[in-house]
Amino acid sequence: MKIQFHGAAQRVTGSKHLIITEKGTRILLDCGLFQGLNTQELNQEFAFNPAEIDYVVLSHAHIDHTGLLPRLVGKGYSGKIFCTAATKDLCSILLGDSARIQESDMARINKRRAKRGEPLLENLYSQEDVEKTLSQMEAVNFREKFWLNDEVSIFFTDTGHILGSAAISLTIKENNEEIKLFFSGDIGRPNDKILKSPEAFPQADYIICESTYGAKLHQAELDVKGHLQAIVQKVCVEQKGKLLIPAFSIDRTQELVYALDQLENEGKLPKIKVFVDSPLSVNATQIMKNHPECFNPEVLEYLKQGDEDAFGFPNLFYVSSTEDSKKLNELQEPCIIISASGMAEAGRIKHHIANNIEDVRCAVLLVGYTSPDSLGGQLKVGMKKVNIFGKELDVRAEVIVMDSFSAHGDYQEIIQFLSCQDKSKVKQIFLVHGEIDVQTIFREKLLAEGYSDVYIPSHQEGVEMGLG
């Protein structure tokens, strides 16, 4: 059996891992979009023939794990795409949104390429490709073994990263033996504000493990709501400015709204308006309400005690239309604006930052992972000037970081997640979904924990696996 790493190998985005069994069955784990600077050409072509793939299995709905599915389908993949029910529902809005964004981005990119005399790039996919992709998706329940064919079975366990996120355990029959392969997807954090904690998973021979925060420890924060309240008080009440929060539409936005909802119910939230300015976030919030089976006990208890809506309070406004979004730039009163994207690299939040970054009364609150080359990443490291929409702007607004909202486990939390395994039975761990310097540090930590073989694959590298 062989595995080829076609994405998220020594980088964070583009998750894409191809398993080829002894009998020739081809299973693609995730089909993510490469994101960040200079990734356009990486997304144009696959290093394999999509028509030859037999099955696709998804870990979760984030675009860096699903965003190239419509292109895969458009280029000839006609098989089923297996995932959890919540992942399927989220993909129904995320992939359509991705199609709109990439069409807009490609028009801008090709305009620049034409000026430089470079060949134009084709749109990655259309809305029609998205619709066909969605028709090929099939939901599989957590913790129920499902056979792809007489050779391979899959088993989903909850990782608590986003709604519906799953780790994938595969059992592959080969030469009268069974190889147990585990793919972590993205690993959430214990005691998530809304979702269940990551679950233990069956014993594996080989593990493909994410390593986004493999060199980082999240700061312990006992009073997240209190910290958020203090930030709102300072920026919106004392400075009379706008608090801009770039947040991923899935989970991060809902966590923020849930925290603000709690503060409102406790009478601790100042009487200011809170805007969730993202059609995607509006739809995602409704999908989250439809999947309480993913909620942790604390949220379920909170829902019983209140009005059965953890994502709504009197001064909260969900903004869908472009016209209403633009009006927020004209709004003179202090307010909170939560908007996508989480890395501030695209979407409406980029416009809000452009309009307020030079105002000393305002602040940008970063609450999740930001790649170093994204706008959010530049703000996070303290850049004094940033380029937004071709214009250089001075960073006069305060930039605040709250790691407590991160959806990725740190290295201790990942090690804890892996602790359900008998280390002596794990033949090899492959580290993916991380920057090479971070992975190198994390590799040493895992070796110190007693794992015998930890490997960092390179882009498009193929590795043979077996029990011999």
Phi, psi and omega in degrees: 000146183228147172234135178244133184260099186261006178187163183053031176255110186061028172204167188271332187251171175084028183312124187191104185231121186256121177260132176237114183280171180301325180276357177096004176293134182246119182239124179259119175268112183067158176210072190269158178276135170287134182235156180109185183292144172058039178247000186302315183288331176299328182276352185284318187232146172268149177271018176213167180271113181305327182292342181269353178286136181268320182216149171239134177234129185254143175276315179195180195270353181304144187298330177286002174239344183229349194293347176254007177304312181298329177289321176302315179293316180298334180265007171126354179287126184237004183275188181275156178239111186264138181195178175283165181298318180293323177297318178299316180296318180293322178298331181297335177256325184291319183289323175296318177297319178298320179299317180295317182294314184291329176296318178293316180296320183293325177298318180290318180296317182291332177295318179290320180296322179297320179295329181270000180075021180268153179296145181282151177262147179274154174302141183295317179192167182249174175297328178296320176297322179297313181299319179294320178300313181298327180290341181266357183276139180227128183279138176235138182285151170300145170061028175232119180296134181228129181268123173288318176204193182284002184250329190227132172240156178233157183212119182267135169235150186285132177255354176063023181276304170221176179305124177081002184293138185225145163270150186242117173260125179246135172248120186239117180282129182207121178054047179064017176233167177242126175260128180259113180246133182238131176243119187287340193059215175260132186265123178282190184250146174300147176062040173304150184295330184239316190269166175291156176289155178304140183268155170293155182229161183298155179304138182237153171273320180230142182231128170258113191238134175291158185213030185308312181249040183291350178239015189232145170247126176292141176291132177292129179226110185282334185234076181297314181298320180296320178296314179297318179300317180297321179295314179299317180299314182293309188285312189271328183265305184285316182268348181056040180249182177261137174259112183259126183237101172292126183213136175301140185296335183257122174077305184296314178300316182293325176297317179297314180297320179298316179297318178293323177299317179297316178298321178297314180296332179273359180074023184253354182270125177304153183281070176237161181278142177241124181246128168261101190258080180189117176303323181295318180294323178300311180292322180295323179297321178294320178296320179299320178299332182278355183232060178294345178296344178269352185283151175279165184301326182297316180293318180299322178291320178299320180295324179294326186277337185255217183262021178065025175218105180275000186235040179196134175209166191307321184265016179261130182231126175268125185251123179250315189284148177298321181299315180291328177295316180296328180296334179295332178289336179270348183292125184268341183280154177296147182195172173249131177239114175257122186208153178273156010265165183294332178266004181060025185268342181202177175082189187291330182299329181296322177292318180296321178293316179302324183277347186230355187293337180265008180260115185293344179284338188267170177211151173248122180255115180264124189237011181204186181295137173229125179294148185303329184268003178275166177300317177300320179295321178295318178294323184296324181272004172090026176302135181274340176225142177225152179257119180232123182054041176079007182240131178278126184236143176280137179271097179255335176291150178288143175249122184242140180242129173237098182288346184295344178266002181299141180266354181257134174295146174278184188294326177292321180289326176292317178299320177296319178300321181281349188292350176287353184266146168279108186302327183293341180264351179273110183287322184200143172245129175257127179265125179229179173054055178192158175285147188301322180293322177292316181297323180297318178294316183294324177303315180295324179294319179291321177297321178294335178283346177113003174285136191277332186215110179238121189238142178250099183288152176264169183300126179069013177288143176249140182229133177278141177229149177186174182264353181284000000 
